[in-house]
Amino acid sequence: MKQIYFLLFILCNCLFVNAQQAGKTAISVAGIVQEQDKTPIAYATVRIKDKSAKLLSAAITDEKGIFKLEGISSDSLTVEFSLVGYQTLTKQLSKSNSVINLGVIILQPDATLLKEVAVNGEQPSISLKLDKKVFLVGKDVLSQTGSSLDVLNGVPSVSVSPAGAVSLRGNSNVLILIDGRRSGFTQGNALDQLPADQIERVEVITNPSSRYDAAGSAGIINIILKKNKKSGLNGQLSLVGGVPNETRITPSLNYKSAKINLFSTFGLRYSDYDGLYISDQSTNDAGTTNLLHKRQDEDRHDDAKMLYFGGDFLINNHNTITAAFLNKTTNDHDKTSLQYDYAKKGNTLDSALLREGESWEKRNYNQLEFNYTKTFNKPNQKYTVDMQYDFWNSDKDWNLSTQKTLPIATNFPSVKTSSIGASKDFMLQTDYVHPLDSIANLEFGIKAEKRSVTSDFKAERQNNTNWEILDGINNELIYDELIGSAYVQFGSKWNKIAYQLGMRTELTKIGLEDRAGTFNSDKNYTRFFPTLNLSYQINTKTTVQASYSKRINRPSLFALYPFNELTDFNSQYVGNPNLNPSYADVIELSFLSNWNKVTFNPSIYYQNNKDITQDYTYRNSNGVFITTPINIDGETRSGLELSLLYNPYRFLQFSIEVNAYHFTQKGFYANQDFYYNGNILTSRISTQIKLPKKLSFQGRYNFTGAQSNAQSRTASIHNVDVGAGKTFLKDKATLLFDVANLFNLRKFETTTTGNNYSLVQVNSPNAARYRLTFVYKLNLKENQGARQAKAGNRN
């Protein structure tokens, strides 16, 4: 904490010095630029001129059409609004107040310019805002095909494991949001069902402000979906075919008028996955070394349907209602084959087992969402109400057969398991943003989330023609969670320094029990989460930021779930209902500079984590390897991250990202000392070439260095993705070809050691995948996409 207080002391002194220099009175001009139907106009140019037409100041509007200009001193002013495709508007002002609020400015389309002028320009792919870093997905090949996981795997600071787990700066304790809120797409591996071409940008929020939930010590990844701003009927059709089988059909259709905006997306997905898992185990029992070589071949088939529709309804100029419904259903059919080869050290194979399994799983997820937004004449003043109700159910069955193949063929009784789950989640949130003047804002809000989950698990073994309960495994878990939160946040600016102070409090009540009465864990706790964000704009192209936040990691339901599948009788994962939340203090200093051809973005960060969750592996009395999550004392982490984007020519782009950090872990559990310190390095290199005739090529290489803790070591991970694309039919159609996990390099190799055992595992969940994608846009330009629900208070 000393590092945190020292940095905050220096930054606050800088703010005080700059405030002392801001002595003279100046005029501030603010407002919001919109179309006639109240659609915000982003990137419009606002110029302030004196009576001799001399330019005094200029700015561009943000994504919401808002602009602010400060420090203007003149008796007579002219304000000019312009953007290609719109008629230029000029307003005359006189100096009557130090703060001039122009309210809403309406720009009229210029039909002549729209027909005759072509604009060639691109926004920077990386931008640094007060509390987040924004990465535009852009038009690169690898961001238009596949799923959202393919997009995230190319975003600086973000990595996706071979099993689909998302981490930020090497930390998997990250909260993933869709348009600023939790969604069905963020449950389990459902992100693989969100098409990549639906994503406009990804916001990486490593130190979130108090308006965001405090969950996730690594921060928040906010996926912003594309929004249609074109009136009339428009849409998009995406077709994907791949090897191994990946068939996707995703049509979107939208209609927009002055009073209503209807949107809909439908998706079908049929996918096959080939997985290979190999392990070599050595145990020492009473002086004898026993060896086991295990090979698991996995054939997974997933069918999924997705339907999302809704509308924005403009009641009047200041009141809008949005309602939407999402349904996502999946049917998975998996087959596994496990070969167990047993031997003693120095001897040949002495026995072998074969276990074959087949599973069927059905999941049905539904989400109802509602948003009410009220705006005011004062720019940036807004009141919102959000409600969301999620309800889902799942049903999974396993059939397992086992036979000894050596030395004598023997059949064992069949085993079957059943897992039935259901959940009901409700969220209510209201927020208010009140501008105090042209540069100061006050925000506050409250939120309540209620979640109820039930999960029934049963295992049975065949006894002649009957089935009997196996090892007493027949239980039901009941989980209830209530989180109430409130926050207040104040933001303003002193000269070139912008600051944001916030405080959030969250009350958490968790109840966990089972039908058999084995578990009964109630946890109630209230915590405060302060935040501070500071930004200093050296010039229009260079910004420095500093931030601090306190975060929480609540155990996931998967980590708490005490029942385990019996697919592999040699090693199992068992949740821990007694897990406690962990807390983190996070501090960061960032620098962003956009030069002519180079974007340079280094960051240094420090995290102090208490009561972290760590996997612990041991052998039980039956010789089975059990892995379970536990709490240890804590971990400190300090690192340096660097992102570099280089555009030597308009047709050529290079990017490189490096993240290096040092960590120290401490704690004891069951006579196991978890003290460990080490260094980890991750990097990503990407290149994109735009060729004549609208051809493009992209290649990307991801590297994750070796990682270790007190019990295990994971070898480095390599991954190569390549793709090519062509746009035709007057930019209405795009054909893309890409290869994910080229050369099958992407795999986990982990070595776990204990007092009397050694376990080496090599996991390859997904083989190389070859895809061909066709995208056709109806009444849309190349950089537009399907409309999703109104942002409301979610950006």
N, C-alpha and C positions, 0 to 999 in steps of 0.2 A: 504493500500500500504506500510505502514511502515514495516510490517512483511516481505514483499517481498524484500524490499531494504536491510533490515538487514541480511536476509539469503543469498542474493546474495553477500553482502559485505564479509561475513565470507567465503563463498565458493571460491570467487575470491582470497582472501588472502591465502587460502589453495593451490590453483593452483600456486600462485606466489612462495610460499615456496618450493613446489615440483619442480618447474622449476629451482630454484636456485641450487637444489641438482643434477640436471641432467647435470653435467658439463663435464663428460668424453665422448669421442667419442666411438661409438660402431657401429657394423654392423647391418643393417636391411635387412632381406630377405623376399621377397614377390612374389606372383604369383597366378596362378589359375590352378586348376586340373580339367581335363575334360576327357570324353571318346573320341573315335575316331570321333564320329558323333557330337562332340561339346556339348554333354550333361554334365552339371556340375556334379562333383562327390562330394557329401556332406559327411562329417565326415571321410574323409581320414586322416590318421596320417602322419604328417610331422616331421621328426626328424633331428636335426642338431648335427653332431658329429665332434670331432677334429681328427687329424691324428692318434691318438691312439685308435680310436673308442669309446672314452668317450662321453657320451651324454651331450650336452651343453644346448639344449633347445628343446621343442616339442610343437606342437599345432595340432589342427584338422581344416579341412576346413569347412566353413559355408555352408548354403544352396545353394549358388552360386558357390561353389568350391574355394572360395578365402581364402588365408591364409596370415598372416603377423607375423613375429617373429622379435623382437627388442632386443637390448642390448646384442648382441653376440660379444665376443672379442676373436679372434684367427687368426693365420696366414694361416692356412690351414683348409678347411671345407669340410665336406661330408654332402650332403642333401639326405635323404631317404624318399621315398613316399610309403605308404603301406595301403592296405585295403583288408579285406577278400573277395575273389572272383576276385582279380586283381593281376597281377604280380608285385612284388616289384621293384621299379625303384630307382637307385642311381645315383647322379650327384656329380662330383668333382668341387669345387670352390676354387678360390684363392682370397685373400683380395686385391681388386683393388680399390673399392669404398666403401664409408660408406653405400650406399644404393645399394643393388643387386636386380634387377628385373629379375626374371626367366621367365616371360611371361607365355605362356600356356604350361602346362605339361600334356602329354597324357599318361594315364594308359591303359594297355592292359588286357582284361579279362583273367583269368586263368581257363580254362575249367575244369581241374582236381579238383581244389578247389571248384568250383561252384557245382560240383556233390557230393563231399564227405564231405564238412564242413557244419555244421549247426551252426548258430549264435544265441545265446540266450541273448538278451539285449534290453533295452528300453531307449528311450530318456526321460529326465525329463518332466513331464506334464506341468510344469510352468518354463518359462525362462524369464529373465529380460534383455531387450536390451536398447540401449541408449534412444530411444524415444517411447518405447512400451513394453507391457507385452504380452507374447505369451502363449496361452493355447492349447496344443495338444488335439484334440478330442479323439484320442486313440481308443481302442477297447472296451470301456465300452458299455454295452447293450443299455442304454438310449440315446446314441449318434449315434446309427445305425438304429433306427426306427423313424417313424414320420417325422416331418419337421424340418427346421432350427430353428423354434421357440422353439422346444423341446431341441435342442442343446444349444441355447442361455440361456435357463432357467436353465442350469446346469453349465454355465461359471461363475466363481467368478467375483463379481462386477456387473454382469448383471442380470436383472430380467425382467420377462414378465408378464404383468397384465392379468387378466382373459379375457379381451377384445382383447389381442394380442399386446398391446402397449409395446415397449421395452424401458427400462430406464437403466441408468448407475449410480450407487451409489445413486439411488433414484431420479435421475434427468432425465426427459424424453427429454430434449434438447440434443439429441445425433444424430450424423451423422452416418448412416449405409452404408458401402461400400461393394461391391463384388469384390475381387481381386484388391482393391485399387481405385475403381471408382464407381460412381452411376450406378444403374442397374434397369431394370424393376422389379427385385425381391424385390427392396426396396421401391416400390410404394405401398401405402396403406397397406393392409394385405397380399400382394403377397409373403412375406417371408414364409407363410404357404405352398406355392407351391414348395419351394426348398427342395428336399429330404435331410434328415439328412445324409445319407450315402455318399453324394457327397462332404462333408466338411472335409478338412484335419486339419485345425486349425483355431482358432479365435484370432485375435490380438486386444487387448484392449489398446487404446491409449488415456489415460486420459489427457495428455498434449502434443498434437501433435506438431511436428516440422513444420517449415515454408513451407516444400514441400507439406503439406496437406492443403486442404481448411480450412479457419478459422471458418467455420460453426460449431455450436454445443458447448455450454458452458460446457456440461458434457464430451465432447470428441468425439472419433470416435471408432466405432466397425467395424473392417475390417474382413470379412469372406473370408478365402482363400480356394478355391476349390481344390480337389485332382487333381494331374497331373500324367499322365502315363509316365514312363521312360523306358518301356519295348518295344523293337523293335518287328515288325511284327503285326499281327492281334490280338487284345484282346478286352475284353469288360466285361460288367456286366449286370445282369438282377435282378431287385428288384420287388417283388410282396408283396403287403400289403392288408390285409383284416381286417376290424374292426367293432365294435359295440359300438355306433351307426355307421351306414354305413360309412366306410372309405375304399375305394378301390383305390389302386394306382398300376400302371404298369409303370415301368421306365427302359427301356433297353438303354444301352450305347454301342457303337461300335467305335473302334479306330484302326487306322493303322499308323505305324511309320516306316520310313526308314531313310537312312542317309540324304536325301534331303527334305523330306516332312513328316509332321505329321498331319493326318486327324483325326478329332474327331466329334462325334455326340451323342446327347442325346435326347430321346423322352419320354414324360411323359403324362400319362392319370390319372386323379383324379376325383373320384365321392364321395362326402362327404355329410353327413347329420349332422346337429347340433341342439340340443334341448336347448332352452334358457328359463329362467324364471325370470321375473322382477316384484317385488312387492314394492309398496310404500304406505305410510300412511301420509296423509296431514291434517294439522290442521291450519285453518285460522280464524282470528278475524275480522269480518266486522260489524261495527256499534254496537259493544258490543255483537254480536252473534258469537258463536264458531261453525264453520262448519267443518265437518269431511269428508274425502274422502279416501276410500280404493281402490287401483287400482291393478289389476293383469294382467300381459301381458305374454301370452304363445307364444313362437316363434319357428317356425319350418323352418329351413333354409336348402336349398339343393344347393350345388355348384358343377358344372361340369367344369373341366379345362383341357386344352391341352397345352402342351409345346414342342417346337421343337428348338433345339440349335445345330448348326453345323458350322464347319469352318476348318481352317487348318493353320499350321505354314509352311512357305516355306523358306528354307535355300538357298539364292542366292549364297553365298560363305561363307567362314569362319567368316566373320565379318558383314554380312548383312542378316537380316531376316525380312520377312513380315508375318504378321498375319491378317487374315480376318475372321469374324464370323457374324452369323445372329441368332437372337433370336426372336421367335414368341410365344406369350402367349395369349390364348383366354380363357375367362370364360363366363359361362352362369349360372346365379343364379336365383333360384326360391324360394321366401320366403313367408311364411304365418304367420300372427300375429292375435291374438285374445286379445282384451283389454276389461276387465270388470271394470266398474266404479260403485262403491257403495257409495251413498251419505247419510249422516246423520247429525243431529245436536247433540251437546254434551248432553249426558244423554238420548237421544232418540234412538229408533230403526231405521232401514233402512227406508228412506222415498222415495228414487228414485234410479233407476239403469239404466245404459246405457251399450250397447255392441257395440264395433266398431271392425269390422273384415277387415283385409287388405291382399292384395295379390300383390306381386311385381315380375317383371321380369327385369333382368339387363344383358346386354351384354357388354363385354369389349374386345377390341382387342389391344394388345400392341406389337410393333415391335421395334427391336433394331439392327442397323447395326454398327459394330465396326471394326476399322482398326488400326493396329500398325506397325510401322517401327522401327527397332532397329539396330543400328550400334555400334559394339564394335571395340576396337583397340588392338594393341599388348600390350599396357600398361594395367595391370590388373585393373579392376574396372572402366576404362574409358568407358563412354557410352553416346550415343546420341539417343533420342527416339522422335517419333512423334505419337500422339494418336488422332484419330478422332472418334466421336460417334454421330450417328443420331438416335433419338427416335421419333416415331410418334404413337399416340394411339387415340382411340375414344371409347366413352361409350354411352349407351342409357338405361335409367331406367324409368319404368312406374309403378305407383301405382294405384290400384283400391281399394277404401275405401267405406264401407257401414256402416251406423250407425242406431241403433234403440233403442228406450227407451223400457225397459222391465217392469219397475215399475214407477208409479202406474198403468198407462194405456199403453198398447203396442202401440207404434207409430214409423213409419218409417220416417227417414230423407232423404233428397236428397243425392244421391250418389256423391262422389267426386273422381276425378282422377287427378294425377299429372304426368308431363313428364319432364325429365331432360336429356339433350343431351350435351355431352362435347367432346372436341377434343384438342389435344396438338401436337406441333412440337418443338422438342428440339435439338439443335446442340451444340457440344462441340469440340473444337480444342485445343490441348495442346502439347507443346514441352519442353523437359528437357535435360539438359546436365550435366554430372558428370565428373569432371576433377581431377584426383589425382595429387596433387602437389609433393608429395613424398610418401614413403611407409606408412605414417600414417596420412597425411593431405589430405582432399578432399574439393574441391570447387564445389558447385552445384548451378544452377540457371535455371529458366524456366518461361514461360508465358502460360496463359490459357485464353480462352474466351468461355463463355457459353451464348447461346441465347435461350429463352423459350417463346413460345406464346401459350396461353390457351384461349379457348372460352367455355362458359357454358350457355346454354339456359334452363330456368326453367319456367314452366307454370302450373297453377292450374285451374281446371274447375269444375263447379258444375252442376248437371243435373237439367234441367228445362223442365219438361214434356218429350218430345222426343228430345229436343235440349240440347246443352251444352253451358254454359256461363262462362266467366272468373270470378274466385272467388277472391273477395277483391282486384282486380287490379293486381293479381300476374301473370305477363307475361313480362318477362324481360330477357336480355342477359348480361352476364358479360364478359368483354374482359381484359385479363391480359397479360402484356408483361414484361419480365425480361431480363436484360443484366448484366452479371457480368464479368468484365475483371480483371485479377489478374497477378501479377508477384512476384517472390521471389528470394532471394539469400541466400545461406547457406554455412557456413564454419565449417568444423569439423576437429579436430586433437586430439593429445594425448600428455600429459606430464607425463612421468613415468606411474603410474597406473591410472591416471586421464584422462578420455576421455571427450571432450566437443564438443558442437555443438551450434553455434550461428546463428540465422536466422532472416530475416525480410521479411514480406509479406505485400503487399498492394493490396487492392481490391476496385475497382470502381463498384458501384451498381447503376443501373437505373431501376426503377420500374414504370410502368404505369398501372393504374386500372380505368376502366370506364364501364358504363353500357349503354344499348340502350335507356333507359328512361331518362338518364341525371341526375339520382339521386346521383350517386357517380362519383367523378372525383378526383383521388388521384395520384399525381406524386411525387415520392421520388427519389432524386439523392444524393448520399453521397459517399465519399472516406475515407477510414480508413487505418491505418497502424497497423500491428499485429506482434510485436516482439516475439521471442521465445528464450529460453535458456535451454539446456539440459546438465547436468553434471553427470558423472558416475565415481565412484572410486571402483576399484576391489581390495578388501582386500586380497583375495587369489582366487584360482581357483573355490572355491565353494561359495564365499560370495561377494556380490556386494551392494554398496550404491549408490542411485541416487537422484538427485534434479532437479527440472524443473520449468519453468515459461512460461506462454503463455497468450496472449490476444485473446479472442474469440468473436464471434458474433452469435446471434440467429435471423435469419430473420423469420418473420411470415410465417407460412405455408399457402398454398392456401386454405386449409380447414378452418383455423382460419379467413381468409379474406372474405370467401364466405358469402355474406349477405342473401342468400335465405335459407329457412328452409323447411324440409319435414313436412307434415301435418299428419303423422301417429298418433301422440298423440296430441289431441287438448288442453290438459291441461298443457303440458310442452314442450318447444321447445328450440333447440340450434340455435343461429343466429350468424354468423361470423361478424367481425368488420373490414371494409375496411380501417379504419384509424389507424390501429395498426402500431407501430414503432418497429424497431429492438431493441434488448437489447444487452448489452455488458458485458463481464466478464473478470476479471483478476484472473488467476488460478495459484496457487503455490502448489508444492507437494514434499514430501520427502519420499523415499521408501527404503526398505531393503529387500534383498533376500539372503537366505542361504540354500544350499542343503547339508544336512548332510547324513549320511548313510541311515537312514530310515525316515528322516523327512525333509520336505521342509517348510521353515518358511518365510512368506512374509507380514510384517506389513507396512502400509503407513499412513502418516498424510497429510491432504490437507486443503486448504483454498480457498474459492471463494468469490469474491466481484462482485455481479451482479447489473447492473443498468438498469432501465426501463424494469423490467421483465414483462412477460405476466401472468395474473392471471384471472381465470374464476370468473365472477360476476353474481349472481342470484338475480332477482327481479320479482315482480308481475306487469304486465302492467295494463292499465285501464280496460281491460276486465277480469282481474283475472287470466290470463295465466302466468305461471312461465316461464320466459325467462332467459336463461343462455348465456352469451356472453363474449368473451375474452377482457380484457382491459390491459393497461399499468399502473403499479404502480411504485413508486420511485425506489425500489430495494430490494435486499436480500443479506445478508452475510451468509455464510455457512462454518463451520469448522468441520472436522471429523477425525475419526480414522478407518482404515480398516485393517482387519487381515485375512490372508488365511493360513491355516495349512494343510499339507498333510502328513499322517503317514502311512508307510508301515511296520508293524511289521514282516510280513512274505511275501514271494513271492506271495502267493495266497490271501492275505488279504490287503485291503486298506481302510483307513478312511480319510475323508476330512471334514474340517469345515471352514466356512467363516462367519465373523461378520463385519458389517458396522454400526457405530454409529456416528451421527452427530447432531450438534446444529445449528439452523437457526434463523434468525431474519428478518422479513419482515416489510416494511414501505410504506405508501402511503395513499392517499385519492381519492375517486371517488364517485360522486353523493351522498355526505353526508355519505358515508360509510368509516369508518376508518379501514384500512387494517393492522394496526400495530399488529404484533403477533410474538411471539418467542416460540420455543419448541424444543423437542428432538425426534429423530427418530432412531429406531433400526431395522435392517434387518439381517437375518442369514440363512445359508444353511448347512445342514448336509447330508453327503452321505457316503455310504459304498459299497464296491464291493468285491465279493468273487469269486475266480477262483477255481473251483472244478476239480477233475480228469475227464478224458475223454472229455476234452475241454468243460465242462459245466461252466457257469458263472451266477452270480446273482448280481443285483444291486438294492439298495433302496435309495431314496432321499427325504428329507423333506425341504421345503422352508417356511420361516416365514418372513412376513413384518409387523412391528409393526404399531400401530395406528398412524394416521397422521391427523394434524389439521391445519387450517388457520383461518383467522378472521371470516369467514362465515360458514365453514363446518368442520366436523370431520369424518374421514374414519376409521372404525374399523380394527383391525389386520386381516391379510389374511394368511391362512394356505393352504399348498398344499403337497400332497404325491404322488410320482411316484415310481413304482416298475417294474422290468423287469428281464427276464431270457433268456439265449441263449445257443446254442450248435453249434459248428463247426464240420463238417464232410466231407466226400468225399475228403480226403487229403487236407483239408483247402480250398476247392473250394466252399463249400456251408455252409451257416449259417442259422439257424432257430431261430427266436427271438419272445418272447411274452412279451408284456408290458401293463401296465395299467397307463393311465394318469389321474390325478385328482381323485385318489382313495378316496372313501367315500364322493365324491362331496363336499369337503371342500372349494374349491376355489371360492370365491364370494366376491363382493363389498357390504359393508354396510355403507352408508353415511348419516349423519344427517346434514341438512342445516337449519339455523335459521335466521329470520329477525325480523323487528319491530312488524309485526302482523301475522307471520306465522311460522310453523315448518314443515319440510319435511324430512321423513325418507325413504330411498330407499335401497333395497336389490337386487342386480343384480347378476345373475348366467348365464353368456352367454353360457357356455359349460358344459354339463354333463360329468360324468366319461366316459372314452373311453378305450375300450379293443381292442388291435391290435395283429395280428399275421403276422410276416414278414419273407419272404424267400428271400435270396440273393444268387445268383450263379455267380461266376467269371470265365470268359473264358480266359485262359492263363494268369491269374493274381494271385499273391500271396495274402495272407490274408490281408496284410497291404497296398495294392494298390487299386486304384479306377479309376474312369473314368477321362479321360483327358479333361481339359478345355483350354480356350484360353491362349496363351503365356502371361507371366506376364508383359513383357515390362517394363515400368517404374512404375508399379502399386504396387510393394511391398516396 
